[in-house]
Amino acid sequence: MIKESQLLKLIMRKTNQRGKPKVCIISLIDLKVDGRTQRQIKTLRQEGYDVSIIFHQKMQQNRGDFDDNVNVKGIKVRSRVLPKCFVFYLIMYLEFCLKATYFALRERPDVYQASNLDALIITYVAGWLRKTPLVYDSREIYTDMQSVKFKFLWKVIEAILLKKVDAIIDVNRERAELKKKRYVLSTFPSIVMNCPEICSPECLDGKTLYEKLAILGLSNKKIVIYQGAIMQGRYLNNLVNAMKYVRSDVLLIIMGNDHGYSEELKALIDDLDIKQRVLFLESIPPSEIVSFVSGADIGILFYEKTSLNNYYCAPTKLYEYLMAGLPILVNDLPHLKTMAVEERVGKLLHEVSPESISCGINEMLESKVELETMSKRAREIACECYNWAAQAKIYIQIIKRFVNATSL
């Protein structure tokens, strides 16, 4: 005889199957800074989907700004206390995979989504066991990221699983072409760019930034801003060195999460005696970035050509700069070159030395008419196509395709 509690669970399960479709997202990315996942969840909720997200417990405090109807499950990995080495790394990852797979199976969604390769194994196993469609949202060229260990093993895993997933999403055409060629994929990945939501003109007054600078006694400055991870591989040392040659009314702001590199940069600033010309600010929520950086004059975006992930970069901050109406100063990488030159929203540097950076900044600031034209153009193209509303249409159509298929 079925107990009352068991009967209630059965009724709820059947109701969910006939009611709202459900998407389960598995991610190992810090939700606090992962604006893409936040925007995806918001879109799914607006379209009437139930959403659950499974992620690493160490990011529980960074769960993001989700409403109460989003089921957020943090996985606690007890083996994290073990020493850092190859064997213990595998133990930690295996523990997370087993626990995450268990909770993923309990969700019984209509679609699973893996956010990056390290979550793909879990979602593939859960999808295979549940006979549920799997969408792979490839944020990075994971196997070529500098911080990733055991790259050969990950390449083997990616080569196997990419041919077994139901849909692949990538962030730009260059990365999609690379994956299709590298893994001989039968279909071309869908492109959903890392664009912010449209920000109204009223929000682009730079008020928050101006107020912060006024408190610090740094008003009436031309602002050059770098927003993003503070780490090696972004030419930040050259950017700091460039301030020796940049005109005296310019303030450089470096804002974002510190990956252990800020102290080295601050030591360099002390050596160059330019402490009053460089300001470090902590990261802010993704939803506030566009409004904040709109108070700047130029957005900086450099990546060293140390990996394919850098070479084919398509960072969110690029589109945030555009939405804020910021002309961009970038180096010679495929997607950045397309935006700066073909879209006419910035200046391209073929060499990223302190001298060339300073020349680029000075030339952009001295040509006020051109700077204003680039600013207006940046804002226009952001509102036309480089925004989340445009990208969300592509994303939700991918999800709907599989939800509709499972409901037949």
N, C-alpha and C positions, 0 to 999 in steps of 0.2 A: 504494500500500500504506500502511495506517495505521500510524504509528509507535506504539511501546509507550506513550509519554507521552500521546499524543493519545487512545489507546484508554482509558487510565486516567481521563483527564478526562471522556471520554464516559460511562464506567461510573458515575463519581461523580455526574455531572449527572443521569443516569437514576435513580440511587438516591435522590437528593434529591427528584426529582419524585414518586417512589412512596413516599418515607419521610415525614419530618417536613415539615409545611407551613412556609412561610417568609414573614416580614413584613420589608419594608425601610422604615425610617423615615428621612426626610430632614428635617433641622432646622438652623436658624441660631441656636438658643437656646443659651446657656451651660449645658452639661450639669451643671456643678457645682451650680448653683442651680435647675436644672429638675427638681424633684421629680416632676412629672407624667410626663415621659418615663421617668424612672427607674422609677416604679411601673408604667407600661405595659409596659416591657421585662421587669420581674420577673414580671408577670402572664402575659405571653406565654410566657416560659420555663417557668413552672409548668404551663401548659396544654399543653406539649409542642411549642412552636413554635421554629424557628430564627429568630434575629433579627439583622438588621444595621442599623447606623445610620450615616448619612453626614452630616458636619457640617463647619464651618469649622475649618481647621487652627489658627487662633489660639487655639482653645479646647481644643487637644489635651491640655494639662496639666489641663484640667478635665473629662476624659472621663467622670467619674462612677464609681461603684462597681459595675461589671458583672463577671459571671463570664467566664471565658476563652472560653466558647462563644458570646459575643456578638461579632460582627464589627464593630469600631469603625473607621471610615475617616474620617480628617481630611483635608480638601481644602486644599492650600496654594495661596494666591492670591498670585502674585508681584507683581501690579500694585498691591498694597496700599501699596507704597512711593511711588506716584504722589501728587502734590498733591491735596488734597481740593477737587473742584469737580464740576459736573454731568457733564461729559464723562467724566472719569476715574472717577467713581462708576459710570457705566454700564459702563465697560470692566471694572472690578473685579467687578461683579455678573455681567456676561456671562461672564467667565473662570470664576467659580465655577459658574455654571449649566452651562456646557459640560463642565467636569470632573466635576461631580456627576452630570450626566446619563449620562456615559460609565460611571461606576462603578455607577450605579443599574441601567443596562442589563445590566451584567455579573452582577449579583446574581441575576437571574431568580427573583424572589419570586412568591408566590401573591397577595400584596396589597402595594401601595405605600401609605404613609401620609405625608402632608405635615403638619408641625407649624408651622402659621401660613402666612399668605399668601405670604411671601417664598420659601417652599419649594414652593409649589403649582405654579408654572410648571415646575419641574424634574420633579416627580413626574407632572404631567400629560403632559409629553412622553414620559417613560419608560413610563408606563402605556399611552399611545396606541400607541407603537411595539411594545411587548410584548403589547398586547391584554390587559392585566392590570388588575383592579379597583383603584380609587383611593379612599382614605378621607381626607377633609380634616378634620383636627383643629384647629378654629379656637380658638386660645387667647385672642385679643384681637379687638376691633373694630379691625383693623389700619389701616384707612383713616382712622381718627379718632384714632390715637395721636399725641401731641404731637411725639414724636421722629422720626416718619416723614416723609420728603421725597417730593415728587412725588405727593401724595395723589390728585389727579385721575386720574393714570395708573394707580395701584393700584386705584382704584374701577372703572375700565374693565376692568382685568384680572380683578378679582373678579366683576364682573357677567357676564363671559363664561364664566369657568371654573366658577363655582358650579353652573351648569346642566349641566356636563359631567362632574362627579365622580359617583361611585357612592354615596357617603354623606357627610353633613356631621355633624360632632360639634361641639357648643357647650358652654359651661361653665355657663350658666344659661338659664332660660326667657326672660328679658327680652332677652338678646342674640340668642337664636334667633328670637324674634318679630320683632326689628328686621331681621335678615337675610332672613327669609321675606317680609316686607313690602317691603323695599327692592329686592330682586331678583326678586320675584314667583316664588318657588320653588314647585314643584308639591308638594313634601313638606316636612314640618316637620323641622328638624334634631334629631338625637338629643341628649339632655342627659347629659353625663358631667361631674360637678362636680369641682373641684380639691380633693378631700378627702385628708387624710393617712391612713395606715394606722392601725388601732386600736392604741392604746397601753395596755398593761396598767396597772392601778392601782398596782402596785409601782414602775412607772417614773415616776409622777407625784408624786415626793417633793421635787422642786425642789432636790435635793442639789447638783447642779453649780452652779446659780446661787448658792445659799447659801454654798458654799465660796468662790466667786469674790468675793462681797461681803465675807466674813469677812477674806479676805486684804487687801482694800482698806480695811478698817475701817469698813464700811458695813452692819454687821449691824443687826437689829432695826428695819428700815425697812419701811414699806408700799411695795410696788413697783408702779409704773405702767409698762407696757412698750409700746413701739412696735417691731414687728419687721417689716422689709421694706426696700425700696430707700430710701436716704437721698437724696432728691431734692425738687425743687420740685413743687408740685401736691398735697402731702399735708398742708398746714397745719402743718408741723413748726415754723415760726417762731412761730406762734400757740401751739402746744403748749409750746414753751420759755418764751414770755412768760407763759403761764398759771402757771408754777411760782412766780411772784412772789406769787400769791394762794392757792396750794394750801397746806394745813396743813403744818407744818414737819417732820413725821415721814415725809413722802413723798419717795421717790427716783424720778426719771424715768430709765428706761433706753431709749436709742435704739440699736437693733441691726440691722445689715444691711450690704449692699454700698453703698459710698459712690459716688454719681454726681456728685461734684464739689460737693456742697452742705454737707458737714460743717464745712468751715472757716468758712463764713459763719455757721452756727449756733453754732460755738464762740466766734466773735467776739461774737455777741449774748449768749451766756452770760457772757462776761467783762464786757461792758457792764452787764449786770443784776446782776453780782456773785452769781451762783448756781452757781458752779463745783462746789460740794460737793453739789449737788442734782440734777445731770444727769450721767449716765454713758453714754459711747459704747462699744459693744462691736462687734467684727467679726462678720461672718456666720459661721454654722456650717452643717454639712451638713444638708440637709432632714430626714434621718432622726432627727436629734438635737433638732430645734427644739421639738417638743411637750414632751418631758421637761424641757428647759431652761426654757421659759417657764412651766411649771406652778408654778414658785416665785414667780411674780408674783401680784398681787391683781386687777389690771384690765388688759385688753388694749385698746389704742387703735387705731382704724381710721377715718381721715378721708381723703376725696378731694375736691379742688376740682372744681367743675362746669365744667371748662374744655374737656371733650371728651365725646363719647358713650361713649368707652372708659372714662373715669372714671365717668360717670354711671351706666352699667350694670355697674359693676365687680362681680366675684365672686372676690376674691383668695384664694389658698391660706391666707394667714395668718388669715383669718376662721375657717376650719374648724380650723386648728391651735389657735387660741385656745379654740374650743369643746371640742376633744378634750382639751385641758389643763385644762378646767374653769374657764376664765377668763370672768367677766362682761365684756361688751364695751361700750365707749363709742364710738358711731359718729355720723356726720352723716346728714342726711336725703337718702339716695339709695335708689332702689327696693329693691334686694336687701338692703342693710344694714338698712333700715327693717323689712322683713319679718322678718329674723332677730331684731333687737332687741326689736321690739314684739310681733309675732304669736307668735314662739317664746318670748318672755319671758326672754331671756338677757342683757339689757343695757339701757342707757339711750340715748335718741335726743336729739341736739342739733339744733335747727332753725337755730341760728346758731353758727358756729365762731369765736368771738372768744376772746381770752385769758380774759376774765371768765366767759363761759359754759362754757368747758372746765374752769376751776378749780371752778366751782359744781358741775358734773357729777361731777367726781372726788370733791370733798368730800362731796357728798350720798350717793354710792355707798358711800364708806368709813364714813360715820357710821351708815348703816343696815346693821348687821352681819347681822341676820336675813335681810333682803332680798338682801344680797350672797351669803350662803351658799345661799339658795334658787336664785338665778340661776346660781351655780356648779354646783350639783347638776343643774339643768335642762340647762345647756350640755353637761355630760358625758353625760347621758342621751341627748339627741338626737344627739350626735356618734356614740355607740356604736350607736344605732338605725339611722340612715340617712346621716349626714354623715361617712362614712368610705370609704376606698378599697375595702374588701371589697364594699360595696354597689354602688359605682360601677363596679368591675371587672366585675361580672356583666353590666352593660349594654355596657361596652366590648368584652368578649370575644365577646358574642353578635353584635355588628356584624362583627367580624373573621371569626368562624366562618361567617357567612352567605355571605361572598364566597369563603372558602376552599372551602366545600362546593360552591359553584356552579362554581368552576373545576375541581374534581376530577370532576365529572360527565362 
